[in-house]
């Protein structure tokens, strides 16, 4: 994998849409790059340990780890203008997901204590080089910003253009010191949110004020023990296991779910872990059996005295009203579906994280 630090950068001072700007490498200090637990400084934006091979993790997950779901850049600036210049590894395009979500960026600004959506970068089909004004006339002095990276496809370089002489500094620490990790399927990865910030994992981490580690791999969350052991070596505030959808059948889920949970638990006995079943529950015999397998992992943990585990029934995630309005295809949530998942999951995560901090 190519080292981002080796990519040539020219024209660090430039005019864009009549605005004179100084461009800064957003993948280096003082900018904070988040969402890549195993990345070394200057390394590629890759979501898994680079040493993993197909003997440990399925090949599709290794490829999808190049996708930047959950990745973000945080910084503070007093610049009145902010321009994004980025080079995508690929402008990922799908027939059931807006390109603003799969290949776009979105920017949030801290206002009155909360992060508020400010602008989205909308690439065209197959566009790899982006130069897009996100803010033109900001006011209010030095302010915190959060730039979410694309949910699908990869990113090779990110520069942020600011007005000449503007300040740029590191962001404040998160209120929750350690990241929240999500492991699962295409739904976890963000399919099919209209923007990266509308994925349920992003909604949750903004509300909690925590770094997000998104290990959602479309069709490829198979519950491999090597990944569970790697997760167990991380310092986390909470982990959400949501890979029901990607187990090829109930037998695979039964063979992997309990062992995956236990592999994490052996290394992190007091890590809050939320176990979640599929949100597109239809009441079929297969759906019920899969849910029971996940519930059984939870029941066994409780029976062993585990105080840091919780089960959330996926059937409840979309709520009771207009459930059929929550997906684009009967499976993948749209923005309404992701918002309802977020609303159902937020109080549970708050309770779990508080339980650990109050020990």
N, C-alpha and C positions, 0 to 999 in steps of 0.2 A: 504494500500500500504506500502511496506517495505521501511524503511528509509535507504538511501544509506550509511549514516554514520555508520550504524550498521553492514555493511558487513565486515567480517574479511579479512585482507590483510596480506599475509606472503611473505617471500622472497623479501623484498624491495631492497636488493642488489643481483644482479644475473648476470650471463653471458648468452648472447643470440647471437648465431652465432659467437662466439669468441670475442664478445664485452662485456667488463665489464660495468655494468650500475647500476645506482641508480634510483629506481622507485619512482615517486611522484603521489599522488592522484590528478588527473586532475579535479576533481569536487569540489576542495577546493582552497582557496587563496594560492598562488598569481594568479593561473589560473582563467580566467574569463569564466564562463558558461553563454551562451547566448541562446535566443530562447524560454525561458520558463517564460512568463510574470508573472505568479502567483506562481512560485516556491519559497519556503522558503529555506534558506541555509541548505544544507544537505538533503533536501527533494528529492523525486523521480523526474525523468525527465518526467513530465506530462504537456501537453500543454493547459489544461483547468483549471479553478478553481476546486479544489477538492470537493467543497461543492455541485457541480451540481449533480442533480439526473435525472432519466428518466422522471420525471414530467416536467422538464425544457428543456432538451436536449435529442435527440434521442440516444438510447442505443449504436448504432454502433459508433457514434461520441465519446461517452464516452470511448469506447474501443480503438478507433483509437488515442485518445489523448495520449495513452502510446507510440505511435510511435514517433520517435524523428526528424521528418521532420523539417528543419530549425534550429535545435539545433547545437551549435558549441562550441568549446573550443578555446580560444585565449590566447596566452602567448608570452613571449620573452625569448630567451635563446642563449647562445654562444656555446652550445654543438655541437660537430662535428657529434654526432650520436643521433638519435631519434627513439625510439621503442614504438609502441603502444601495450599495454596489456589491453584487454577489455573483459567484460562478457556481452553477449547479453541476453536479456530476451527470445528472439527467433530469429533464423536466418531466416528471412522472405524470402520466395521463391515463385516466380510467373512465369508463362510460357511465359509472354510477356515482361519481364523486366530483365535486367542484375542484377545479385546478387550483383555486385559492387555498384549498386545504391540502391537496396532495403535493403540490410543488411550490406553494406560496408561503409567505411570511406574514405575521401580524405583529403590530407594535402596541404595547400598553404603556400608559403614563400614570404615575402615582398622583392622585388627586384626592385631597381630603382623606388620606389614609388608605385608600384602596386603589388598585390598579384598574384603569379604565381603558377600554379599547380606543385606539387613536387612528390607526390606518392599517391597510392591508396592501401587500405587494402582490400583484396579480400577473404572473408570467403568461406569455402566450404559448400556444402549443409548440413543443420542441425548443423553446427558448432556454438557453443555458446562461447567457450573460444578462444580468439585470442591473439597471441603474434607475432607481425609482424614488422620487421625493416622497417622504412619509410625513414630514412636518415642515411647514413653511413659516409660520409666525407664532411660535410658542412664546408664552409669557410666564412670569412667576419665578424667575431665578433658577438656581440649580435644582434639577428634578430627576427622580429615578425613572428609568425606562426598562422595559422587558421586551425583548425581541424574540418571538417564538419562531423556530425553524420548521421547514416543511415536514409533514407527517410521513410522506413517501418520497422516494428519491433521496439522493445524497447532496451534500454541499462541500465544495472544495475550498472556497475562499469567501470571506465576508469582510467588507470594509464599510465603515460608517463615516459619511461626510458631514462635517459640522462647520458652522460659520467660523472664519478665521479668528483666532484669539479666544475662542470659547474654552471654558473649562471642560475637562472630562476626567472622571475619577471613578474609583471602585464603588460598587453599590453597597448599601448597608447590609449587615448580616440578616439572614432570614430569622423570623421569629422562632421557627422550629429549627433547631441546629442541624439535624441530620435529614437526609432525603427520605421521601416516601417512594417506595419501589412498587411498580405494577408489572406483573408477569401474565401474559395471556396471548390473545389472538389478534385478528385484524381489528376487532372492536376496540381492544386495548390500544392498538397502534393508532387508532383514530379514524378508521373507516366507518362512516363517510361524512365527517364533520366538514362544514363549509370553510372553516379556518382552523389553523392549529390551536388557537386559544379556546375553541369551542369543544374540543375533545374532553370527555369527562375527567380524564386524568389531569388536564391543564386547569379545568374549572376548580377541581379539588385543591390543587397545589397553590393556586392563587388565593383561594379562600383561607387555606391553612397558613399561608406564607411559608412554604417549604420548597426545597428543590425537588424536581420530579426526575425519577429514573424510569423511563418507559421501556419495558422489555416486552412489548407487544410485537408479535411476528405473524403476519397474515398467513393463515393456514399452517403455521409451523411451530406453534407452541405445543411441544410434544411431551413436556415433563421430564426431560433428561436430568439424571442425577448430577452430572458434572456441573450443570448450570445452578442447580440448587446449592451445591457445595460452594460455588463461587459467590452466590448471593449471601450465603451464610458468613462469608468473610468480610462483608461490608458492614459499616456502621450506619444503621438505618433508624428512622423514627417509627416506621411501620412498613409492612409488606402486604400487598393485595395479590392473591392468587386467583386468576380468572381465566384459566385455559380450558375450561370445559368444552368449548366449541371445537378445539383442534385435536382432541383425542379422537382417533379414527372411529372408535366404537367404545361401547361401555366397558368391554373387557380391557382395552388399553387404559382407559381412565382408572379403572379399579386397580390395575397393576402398577400405576405410576403415581396416583394422587397422594395416597398416604405416605409412600416412601419419599416423594418430593418434599412434602411438608416436614417429615421427620428429619431429612437431611439438613434442612435449614435450622430446625429446632435444636438439633444436637449441638450446633455451633453457637446458636443464639437463643438460650433458654428463656430470656425475658423479652424477646422481640414481639411486639404486637403483630399478629398475622390475621388478616381477614380472608376468609374462604368464601368465594362467590360462585353461584351456579348461573347458567345461561339466562340472559335477559329475554330472549325470544321464546320463552317457555310456552308450549302449545298444549300441554296436558297429555301428550302421547305417552305410551308405555315406555318408549326409549328415553324421553325427556325425564319422566319420573324416576326411572332407574338411575340415570346419570346424577340427578339431584340427590338421590339417596346415597350414592357413593360418596359424594362430597360431604354430605351431612354426617356420614359415618366416620370420616376422617376427623371431623369436629367432635363428635360424641366420644370417640376413643381418646382424643386429646384431653377433653374435659374429665373423662374417667380416670386419666392418669394424673390428674391434679393440675393441668395446664390452666393458668389464669389469664393468659395473654392471647387467646384465640377466640375468634368470633365467626359465626356463619351468617351469611346474608342470602336469603332466598331470591334468586334471579327473577322469579315470577312477579315479585313485588316492585322491581326496579322501574318499570314504565308506568306504574300506578294502575288504577282501575278505569280511568276515563280516557276514551279515544286512544287506546293502545295501538290501534292500527295506523295512527298518524305519526308514530315514533320511529319508523324505519323508512329507508328508500327502497328496500327489496324484500321485506319480510324478515330480515336478519340484521343488517347493518344499520345502526341508529343514524338518523339525521340530527340536526341541532336540537330539536325538541326532545328526542330520545336521549341524547347525551345529557341534556339539562336535567331530565328526570332521574337519570342514573346518579348524577351528581347530588341532587337534592336528597335522594334516598341514602346515599353512602356517606355524606358529609357528617351527620351526627354520630354515626358509628365510628368513623375514623377519629373524630374529636374525642370520643369517649375512650377509645383504645390508647391514643397517644397520651391523654391525661392520666390514664391508669398507670402507664409506665412512669411518667414524670412524677407522680405522687407517691411512688414507692419509698 
